[in-house]
Amino acid sequence: MAAIRDGQCRLVRRLNSRPAWRQVITRPVACRGFSSTAPPHSTVGGVRVSKLFTALLVLGIGATGLGLYEFYTSFTLWPEQVRGDLRAGIKARNQGDLSLSERYITRAFQTALSLPYQTFAPYPYLKLSGIASLLSEVASDRHSREALQIAWELGAGPSEQHSPLPDAEKTPSAVVEGAPGWSCYTLCKEERLRRVALAYKLGQMASERDLDEEEKWLIWAVEEVLRLSGLGMTNANSDANIKAQENTGSSALEDLELPSWMSKADLGAPLEALGALYAKKGRIEYAMPLYLQAISLLLPPKENNVSVEDRCRDHQQAAQLMNNLSELIMRRPPTPEVRAQAEAWARQALGIIERAQAQPKSSQWFGWGQPADDGREVCEQALGVVLFNLGSLREMSSDLDGAKKLFEKSAEQCSKMGIREGVVEAQEALRRVEKMKKVG
């Protein structure tokens, strides 16, 4: 966190500078062991304990058998030419031997590139890019980047209609041209979405090395995902559109019905990442509409048939984006109008977090009553940041009593969540406010 220095308010953006969109997959616990000191023929709730143990044993064996069957059948989806190397590579990865895993998966990827795409039907691009993605998990940065970029370029098909390959590091043409048949293959929509994910990942990998390269990857990803969603990018960054969205908080994504094969994370991740990049580069006029689009996607007018976990994750992410938006607004000259606008977004973020906290906790199915991972911890962490920012804005408006209360709440929340830096900054702000009150 940062305090007010030299009459300017530098607000805190988020606890994690990287976009937080992610898809959480929760699998039910198949079976858990039990122990009992009850006699063999005792009963529990009318059920004989011996029969209960027998049922649990059968369930455990069945679950184990099902797991082995799923593990085996998952590899039968792959052509025999790559199946053995993939199995060995995944086994080595699971055992922690990344060097051995990289060798096996690299060989599988090279073999896949030498095969006609029809070998991988149906959805050949999903399978080929899946091998590249798996390789990126275990390989060095350079090798990972090369594999993902090869997979991305292979998806261009007969002609790249919308955007050329970003200039930074051209894929060796011999590799792509030597892949039989891919230049004639046209991706289906699900495969195009996978290609967006590859561009998003390549943008992330470029973030610490070359911001211009990151921007090219993310622009392509955003434009392509909006084309897939049926929206497009017409006048997305026009001044009139930005002002309208700031005033109304609405955007074209509010009423957009996503295809069944596209999730909010698919659409929102590149939007937020590109917005964060523009914010980093100081291009506020481009960052703000992207944040607004992402917020409207996370908080549509109708949230029917949305699980508690998804709603809580969406709300905490929207709150973080609203906090980021408030921080962006305060980079403008701090006029009363600008401060009011920034505070309005910060208070919306606070309201979103409080509503998310009020959501009933749910349990995993067959999870023995354990609370599901619904993003509440991130919500609690974001709360300390938002309270601090609101306190800073109140301090700028000379409302020292209001600022003091907000800083106290921020310090308490950060202490509760173990955020030492937040506690230190809030306490420093409290000392500054007390000093100002004495002087005033």
N, C-alpha and C positions, 0 to 999 in steps of 0.2 A: 504494500500500500504506500501511497505517497501523500504528503500533507500539502497545505497551501503555503506556497513560498513566493515571495515577491508579488503578492496580489493576484497570483494565478492559481487556479485549482487544477491539479493533475489527478484525475480520478483513476481508480483502479479498474482494470478491464475484466480480467478473469483469473481464476486460480491456475488454469492451464492454458497456455497461449495457443495450443493446437486445437483445432475443432474437435468437439466432443461427440459428434454423431457416431453412433455405432449401433450395431445390432446385437442384442444379447439373446443368446439361445439357452434356455434352461431345460435341462432334461430331467425327467423324474428319476428319483432314486429307485433302483430296481428292487433291492432287498437289503435289509439290515439284519445283522446277527442279534440274537437274543440269548440271554442266559437266565436260568431259573433254578431255584432250589426246591421247587414244589415236587412232591412225589409224582411218579410216572402216571398215576391214574387220577390225580387231582383235577379239578375243573376250574375254569375261569369264565364267569359269566355264562355258565351252562354249556361251555365247550370244553371237552376233555383236552388237557394240556398235551397229551401224547399225540392226539389228532392235530392239534394246532401246530406242533413242531413238524409233523409230517407234511402238513399243508405248506408251511414256510419252506421246508426243504425242497419240496416239489417246485414251488415258486422260484426259489433260488436257482435250481438246476435249469428250469425253463428259461429264466432270464439270461443265464450264462450261455445256454445254447443259442438263444436268439441273438445275443451279442456276437458270438462267433459266426453265426450265419450271416448277419449284416456285414461283419468285417470281410468275410469271404466274398459275398456277392458284390460288395462295393468295388472290388478289384476286377471282377468278371466284366464290369462295364467297359474296361479298357482293353485295347487290342493286345494280343499275346506278346507282340514285339516289345511293348513297354511295361507290361504288367509286372514282370519279375523285378526290374530295376526300381519301379515305383514302390513295390512292397518292401524291398530291402532298404530303400531310402527312407521311407516313413518309419520303419523299425529302428534304423540307426538314429533318426531324429528323436524318436521317443526315448531312446536310451541315452541321449545327450551327446552322441558322437556326430557333431555337425559336419566335420570334415569328410567323414565317410558318407554321410547322407548327401552332401553336395556332389560327391563323385557319382553316386548312383543316379541321383535325380538329373544331373547334367547329362549323363548318358541317355536317360529316358527322354529328355527334351531334344537332344540331338537326333535320336532315333525318330521321334515324332515328326521333326522337321523334314525328315527324309521320306516320310510316307505320304501317299495321296490323302487329301483331306477326307475322302469318302471312307477311309479306314476307320475314322472316328465317328461316323454317323451313328445316331442322330446328334445334332448340335455339336458338330466337330470343333467349332471355335471355343465353346465353353470348355471342352476337354483340353485342347491345346493350351489355352490361356491358363487353365487350372494347373497344368504342370509348371508353366512359367511362374505363377504365383507361389506355388509350393517351393520352387527353387529359390525365389526371392527371400523366403523365410530362413534359409540356411546358408546362403551364399554371401560373399563379400558385397559391399555396396556397388562396386563397379560391375561385378558379374550379375548381381540382381538387376541393376539398371539396364544392362544390355539385354537380359532375357525378357524383361517386361516390355522393353521398347521393340524388340523383334516381334513379340506377340501382338503389340499394338499395331505395328505397321502391316503385319499380315492380314489384319482385319480391314484394311482399306478397300479390298475387293477390286472390281473392275476399274473403278475410278473414285477418287476421294472428292466428293462433290462439295464439301463444306469447308474444309481446312487442310492445308498441307501439314506435313510433319513439322513440329517445332524444330527450329534450326540448330539448337545447341549441340547435339551430338547425333549425327546421322548414323542410322543403323547400317552396318556393312551390307551393301546391295547384294553381294554374292549369297549371303545367308537367305535373304528374303526371296530373291529371284530363283534360288535353288530349291525352294519349298514347292513341291509339285502340286499344281492345281489351285493354290490359294488365290492367285491373281484373278481367277474367274469366279470365285465363290462370293456370294452376297449374304451378308449376315442377316439373321432374323432379329427382331426387336430385342429379345432377351440377350442375344449375343452382342448387339450394339451397346446395351447397358453394361455388359461386362467390359467392353472396350472403354467406356466412360470410367469405370472403376480403375482400370489400368492407368489411364491418363491422370486421374486423381492421385493415385499412388506415386506416379512419376513426378507429379508436382510436389508432393510432400518430400520426396527424396531430394529434390532440387532446392528446397527451401533454405538450407544452410549453405548452399554452394553458389547459387545463381538465381536471384530474385526475378530476373527477366525471363529465364527459362521456366521458372515456376509459374509465372503469369501466363505464358503461352499455353502450358499444359492445362491450367485451370480454366482459362477462357474457352478453350476447346471443349473441356468437360462440361462446363455450364451451358454453352450453346447447344451441344449435342443432347444433353439430358432434357433441356427445355423443348428441343425439337421432338424428342421421343414422347414427352408428356403431352404434346399437342399445343404448347403455348408459344414458343418462339421468343425472339429477343427484340422485337421491333420497339424502338424508342425506349428501351428499358432504362437508359441512363439520361434521358432528357431532363432538363431543368424543371419543366412543368410537371413531369411525372414524379420527380423527387419531392417537389413541394406538396403535391396532392397527397402522396403517401405519408409525408410527415404530418400533415394536418388531419388526415382521416385514419391513419394507421392501417389502411387497406391496400390490397394489391390484387393483381389478376390471379394469384395463386389461391386466394380464399375459396373460390368456388370451383377450383379445378378438381375434377375427379380423376385420380391417378389410375392407370391401367392396373389390373390385378397382379401383374408381374413386377410392378414398380412400387417401392416403399418410400415413405417420407425421407428415410435416411439416404436412399439413392439420389433423391432430388436435392435434399437439403445440404448434404456434406460438401459438394463442390460450391454451392452458393455461399455457404459460410466461409469456406476456405479462401475463396476469391475475395470476399469482403474483408477478411482478416488481413490478407496480403495488401489490399489497397489501403487499409488503415495503417499498416506498418510503413507503407511508402508515403503516407501523408496525403493520399488522394481521396479525401473525404467525400467528394461529390460522387465518386464511384462506389465507395464502401457502403454508404448509407442505404441506397436502394436495394443492394444485395442483402443487407441485414433485414430490411423491411420485408422483402420477399420471403426470407427464411422464417421470420416471425409469423407472417400470415399463414405460412404452410403449417407451422407447428400449432397454431391456435385458430383453426377454422371456426366459422360460426356454428357449425354442427359437428358434434363429436359423438355421434351415435355408434354403438358397438365398438367402443374403444376400451380396452382393458385398463384396470387401475394402474398396472405397471407402465404401460405405454403412455397413459395420460400423465403420470408423474414425471416420466423421463422427458416427454415433450414440454411440459410446463417448466421444469428446471432448466432445460436448454433455452427455451424462449426467454426466461428471466435473465440468463446470462447474456443473451443477445441484446435484450433491452438495456442491460447495464452497459454493454459495449457501445450501444447507440448513444446513451447518455454521455459517455466519455468522449465520443466523437463530436457530439454537438458542442461540448465545452472547449473544443480546440478552436472554436471560432472566437472572435472578440467577445469578452464576457459582459454583454449588455444584459439588462434586466430581462428582456424577452428571451435571450438565449439561455439564461439561467433557469427561467421558468420552464422552457421546453425540456431542458436536460433533467430538471427535477421531476417533471411529469413522467418521463420515461423511467426514471429510477423508482418512482413510486409505483408505477405499473409493475416493474420487476418485483418489488416487495410484495405487492398484492398477489402476483402469480405464485411466488414462493409460499406465501401463507396459505393459499388455497391448495397447493400441492401437499403441504404438510397436513392439511385437514383431511386428505383422502384416507379412507380406511386401509389399513395394512392387510395384505392378502398373503396367503401361504402357497407354497409350491404344491402342485398336485402330487399326492403320495409322498410328500416331503416331510412327513411327521411333524407338521406344525411349524417348521422353520420359516421365517419371513423371507419372501422373495427379494431378489436384488432389483428394486424398483427405482434406484437413483436417489433415494432419500438422503444419503450421505453427501452427495454432490449438492443437493438442495441446501443442506445445512451449511456447507462450506460457502456457497454463494451468498447465503444470507448475511454472513459477517461482512462480506465485501460490499454488498448493496447498502447495508446500514452505514458503513463508513462513508461511502460516497454521498449518501443523503446528508450525513452530518457535515461533510465538506461543503455541500451546496447551501445548507442552512447557515453555515459560518460565513460564506461569501455574501449572503443576504443580511448579515449582521444579526441574525437570530441566534444569539449565543446560548440561550437556555435550551432552545430546540436542538442545536448542534450538540450540546453537552449530553442530552438524553440519548441521542442517536449514537454518539461515540461510546457511551457507557454500554449500550446494548451490543455494539459491535465488539467491544473488548470482551464482554461476557460470552458472546457467541463464539468468538475465535478461541477463547480459552476452553470452552466446552468441546470444540472440535480439535484442539491441540495445534492450532495455527499460531505458532509463537510470533512470527513476524507481524501478523495482524494485531496481536495483543500489544506489541511494542508500539506500533504506529498509532493505534487507538489511544493508548495511554499518553503518548507524546502530544496527540491532538487535544486531549483533555487538559493537559498542563498548559498548552497554548491558549485554550479557551478561557481557563481560569485566570490566566495572566491578563488577557484582554478585558475580562470583566472587571478586574481590579483597576486597571488603567482607565477604563471607560466610566 
